[in-house]
Amino acid sequence: MDKIFSIREEYRKYINEHHDEMIDSAELMRDDIEHSALNFRNEINGKLLSIPRLYSDETKKRFEELVSVTYGIMEKVIREYMENEDYRSLFPFSAAVQELILYNKTPVSYLPLARFDIFYHEDTGDFKFCEINADGSSGMNADRLMAEMMIHNPAHQEMLYKYDMYSMELFDTWVHEFMNMYAEFSPGKKPNVAIVDFLDMGRVREFQEFVRRFQRKGFNCEICDIRNFKYENGVLISGTGHPVDAVYRRAVTSEITDRIEEVLPFINAVKDGKVFLAGDFCTHIIDNKWTFYILHHERTALFLNDEEKAFIKKHIPGTFPLSGKGIEKDTVIKNKDSYILKPWDGYAAHGVKAGLECTQEEWEAFVSDVYGTDYICQEFAEQYDSYNSDFLYGDGEWKDYSHMTGLFVYNGKFSGVIARSAPAGGIIDYYRDERRQPTFFVR
């Protein structure tokens, strides 16, 4: 890591010596960003910092190792849920969700696509998990576009002359893994592919890039609203009238169950085994915050090996139901800075509240309001900070920013990174004051 810290210092030195050039280049970059897919529904999803996230090849190996261990644990958890009713009873899923999960107990892959969000400490290599996302994982296109935008950054262009840097490709890699999985489902057949979501909620520009990549590899592919399918004579038919053989599902399970009557043709085709689904609904077992509570449960320890149990103890924050069955209300109130509260089945940080961002009075009121509801209480994970500057949407001054590192996982393999940041002491959240960094590995 000493080399990475040294390169980061070189960025800083160059930026300090070319301050006016950075201001001028930021104007060009800002215009490009605001006319790109990083401008999502009039919200900028790519407020770039001046120094990208840099990792060594040694760190890449570290990411590969932690992904391998985590993926193995998650496969075991999903399998145990599918096979044993007593384990299923530990999860708070509705009957409708459980029915979806159990329709197919032997999918091609229990977890075809995921993003493991961690707080990675670059000085020590230690980390704590923030959350795990499954099929709805996004950010691939943002990482690609942010890397392209760095053509405007003179400090980065200078470093490219001096160092061998590369970014990881997240689209063709997924097409390759998707087709490997489909070949197990239906050997020898060339599928028509659909990328499926509620299109009034999905990141359509990202879907469009995936469509281009599938088509370049010779596969018919289209973007489909999950509500617009027909199911006739054992064939799933898209809203444009084409048969669909394979689905890349981006619609999250909770949204599907909330609107189940609107998506019955899709559900029936999946249940009848007439279409390949990546991922199956069993992914919902691990893509909610309740899973972290289950990972620490004594029942889970029964089927994990010693290495996996030690991994959970070290890297998964302590997590409890926010109720008398998990943690006392007074304990949460009196230890404000030690906890963060989250809806157990939420996403995109909606409803999340950290004690550190509240006054004592605000914290007590919030805890009192949500205690005994569908919330979990989690030990607050210390975040890693490093200096950076923002010429695009800030004042260009050096400040400390907290890091979150999202590790993309395609069919069990580490496949890339999305790097997110926020001013130190804040919550890293798209809807608050989040900043982004393209990720580069240095050979």
N, C-alpha and C positions, 0 to 999 in steps of 0.2 A: 504493500500500500504506500510505502514511502515515495515510490515513483509517481503514483497518482496524486498524492499531496503536492509533490514538486511541480507537476504539470499544472495543477490548479493555481499554484502560486504564479506560474508563468502567465496564465490567463489574466490574473489580477494585475500583474505588473504591466502587461500590454494595455489593458483597459485603462489603467491610471495614466499611462503615457499617451493614449489616443482617445481621450475623453470626448472631444468634439466629433471625432470620426464615429464613435459609438452612437452619439446622439443622432447624427445624420443617417446612419445605417438603420437605426431603430425606426425612423419615419418610413423608410422603404419597407421594412419588415412588417410594421403595423398595417400598412396598406394591403400588403399581400395576405396577411392573416385575416383581415376583415372581409376579404373577398374570396376566402377559401372555406373549406368544410370545417375549419377550426372555429368559424363563427356559426354556432349551432343555435338556431331560433333566437337570433339577436343576442346571444350570450357568448362571449369569447371563451372558448374551451382550450385556449393555448396561449396564455399570458406567460411568455417565455422569459426565463432568467438569462443572464449574460453568459454564465458558465454552464455547459451541459453537465449531466450526470456522467461521471467517468468511472469505469471499473476496469480492473486488470483481468487477464485471462485466469489468474488464480482465483479471483472472486467469482468468475463465471463457473469454475469447477465447484466452488462452495455452493453456489445457487443450484447447480445440478444435483449435488448431494442432498441438500435440504428438501428439494422437490421430490427426489426419489423416496426419502423417508416419509415425508408428509403424504404423498400419493399412496404409498403402501398402507399407511394408517387409515386413510379415508376409504380405500377399497374394502378394508376389513370391517369398518363401521357400517358401510352400506350393505355388505354381504350379511353381516349379523342381523341388521334390521330386517332384511328380506327373508331370512330363514327362521327367526325366533321371535315369537309373539311377546315373550316377557321383555325382550329388549325394545320392541316397538312401543310398548306401554310407557317407556320413559320419555317419549317424544310427545309434544303437545299438538300433533297434527289433527286436523278435522277428519271425519270419516271420508269426506270427498277427496281430500288430499291423499290419505292413506290408500284409497282405492286406486288412484292414478299411479302411485308409487309401485304398488304390488301387481299391476296388470302383467308385467313382464319381469320375471325373477331372474332371467338369464340374458341380459342385454349383451351386445357385442362388447361394449365398454361401459363399466359402471360410471366412469367420469371422463368423457371424451375431451372436454375443454373446461379449463378452470383458470382462475387468476388468484394466486396466493398473495395477499397484501401483507407486507411485513414492515416493521420498523427496524431497519438494518443499521447497525453501528459500524461505520466504515473503519474506525480506528481499532476496534477489537474483533470484528467479525461476528459479534453476538447479535441476537435479534429476538424480537417478540412478534407474534402474529397480531394483526389488526382484525382481519376477517378473511373468509374464503368465499369467492364468487364462482359460480358454475356457468351454465349456458349463456346467461345474459351478460357475461364479461365483455367489456368494451375497452376501447383505448388503442386498438391496433392502428387505426387510421390516424389518430392524433399523433402517435409516436412517429409514424412514417412522414407525416406532413411537417412536424416540428423539425425533424432531421433535415428535410429539404429547405426549410426556412433559414437554417443556419448558414446558407450561402450568403446571406446579408450581413452576417456577424463577422467583422474583420478580425477579431481576436481568435475566433474559431478557425477561420481560414488560415491564419498564421500558424496555428498549432498543427493543422493538417500537413503543412510543409515539413514539419519536424518529427511527427509521430505517425505510426501506422494505426489508424483508428478505423473501426467498423461498427455498424449497427446490425442488429439481428432482424431478419426478414420474417414478417408475421402473416403473410397472406398465402403465398404459394406453399409455404410449409403446412398451413392448415388444410389446403386443398389436398395435398399429398396424404396427410394423416386421415382425412375424411374418406378418401377413396380407398385407403387400406382397410378401414373399418367396414366400408360398404361391401368390399370384396368378400369379407367374412359373412356378411348378411346374405348376399346374393352373388355367388361366384360367377364370373364370366359375363355379367350383364353390365352394359353401359347405362347409367341412370340419368334421368332428368332430375335436376336438383332445384329445391326451393329454399330460400332463406326466409324464415317465418317469424313474424312479430305482430303486435298491434301497431300498425304503422303510424298512428297518431302519437305513439310514445317512443318508437325505436329511432336509432341513429341511422337514418336512411342513407346518408352519404357514405357511411362506413360499409353498409350492405352493398352499395353500388360498386365499391372497390372489390369486395369479395366476388360479386357477380362477374366482373371483368376477368378476375383470375381464374375462376372456374371455366369461363368461356375460352380463355387463351389455351387452357389445357384440353379443349375439345369437348366440354360437357355443356349441354343445355342447362341454363340456370336463370331463375327469375326471383324477384322479391315478391312475397305474397303476404297479404294481410290474413292473419289466421282465421278471421271471421268470414272470409269470402270463398272458402273451399266448398266443393260438392263431393259427395262420395256415392258413386254409382257403379253397380256391378263389380264391386271389389276393387275399384280404381279411385284413387284420390285425384280430384281434378281442380286445378287452380282457377282463380277468378278470370283468367284469360282463356280458359278452356283447354289447357294442356295437362296431360297426365303427369303425376309427380311420383317418383320412386324413392327419393331420398330427401330428408329435411335436415337443414341446419337450424336448430331451434334457438331463437333469441328471446322469445316470449317467456317471461319468468312464470314459474308454476303458480305463485300466489295470484297473479293477474288472470291466469287461465281459469283457476277454480272460482275466482270472483265472477267470471263471465261465462261459466261453463255452458249455459244454454245457447250462447252465441257461437260456440266453436265445436258443436257436436259432430259435424261431418269429419273434421280433422281428428277428433278424439276417437271416433269409431274406426277410422282407417288405421290409426296407430294400434288400437287394441286388437284389431283383427290381423295384425302383422302384415298388412299390405304395403307398408311404407317403412323405410329405415329412418330411425330417429336419432339424431345426435344433438343433445343428449336425451336419454330417456328420463322419465320423471323421478327416477331414483336419485338423481343428482340433488334433488331438493333436501335430501337427508343431511347433506353437509353444507348447503349454501345459505344457512341461516345462523343467527348468533347463538341459538340454543345448543348447537353442536359443541361449542367450546365448554359448556357445562357438562355435556355428556362425555366429552373426552376425559374429563377429570373424574368421572363417576367410577365407583368400584366395580360396577358391572362391566365396563369397558376394559378395565385392567385384566379381566379374566382371559381375554383372547389376544392380548398384545404381548410381545416379547419385552425383555428388559430394556433393550435399546429404545424401543418405541415409548415405553412408559417414562423413561428418563427424558426423552425428547419432549414429551408433552409437559412434564413437570417444569422443564427449563424454559420452554418457548411459548406455551399457550397460557395467556393470562388467566388467573383464577376468575371463574365466572359462576354466578349464582342466580337462580330465579329471584326477582325482586319481590319477595313475599316472605311470609313467615316460614315457608318450606325451604327458603334459601338463605336469607340474611335478614337480620333484624333492622327495622327502620331506623332506630336510634344509632346503630352502628354506621349506617350509610350517612346519616346527617352529620354525625360528629367527626367523620373522617373525609371531609369534602374533597380534599386534593388527592385522595387515594383512589377515587372511583370515577367511572364513566358509565352512563346509563344509555341503553339502546333498546328499541323495540326488537323483540327476538326474531321477527319475520320481516323486518324492514330492509330497505336498500337505499343507496344514494345518500346516506347519512341523514335521512329525514327523521326528526324526532330525537336525534342523538344529543346528549347534554353531558359535558364534562364538568366536574366540580371545579377544576382550575379556572374555568371561564366564568364562574358565578361568584357573586357575593354570598356570604353565609345565609342571608335572608332569602335570596333568589334560589339557592340550592335547597333550603328547607322547604320552600313552597313547591318547587318542582318535584322533589322526592315525595312529598305528601300527596301531590296530585296523581302521580303515576304508580305509587306503591300498590302492589296487589293486582296490577294490570298486566298486559302482555309485554313486560319489560324484563330485561336481564340487567344485573349489576356486574360490572367487570373491573378488575384491578386496572388502574391506569398505567399504561406502558410508557416508560420514559422514552422520549424520542431523541434522535440524533440530529444535531444542528451543524450547519456549516455556513460560511459567509457566501454571499452572492449579491448581485445587483440587478435592478430592473430598470432598463432604459425605455421599455415599451409602454408600460402603464404605471410606472413609478418615477422616482426622482433620480435614479441612477446611483444613489448612495449605497455603500456597503452595509449590509445588514445580515443578521443571522436568520436562516430559514430551517425549519424542521423538515425532515425527509419522510416520505413513504415510498416504498419500493414494491411495485406490483409485478409478480413473476407469472408470466403466461405459461400455461402447461397444456400441451397438446398430446392427448393420449398417453399421459404419464411422463412426457419428456419436457424438460425446461426449454422454452422456445423464444423467450424475449422478455423485455422489461418495459413497463410504463412508469416514469418517474414523476412523482407529484410532491409539491412543497407548499409550505405556508409560513408566514412570518412566525418566528420562534415564539412558542407559548400559545399559538392558536391551533384550532382544529383544522386538519387538512380536508377540505370539503369544497367541491365544485361550486356550491351555492354560497360560500362565504368569501374567503380571500385567497383562494388557491392559486398557486403558480405552477408552471410545468417546466420540465427540462427534457430535451431529447437525450437518449441514452447512447453512449458510445463505449465500446470496449477497446482497450489499448493493448496491442500485442507487445 
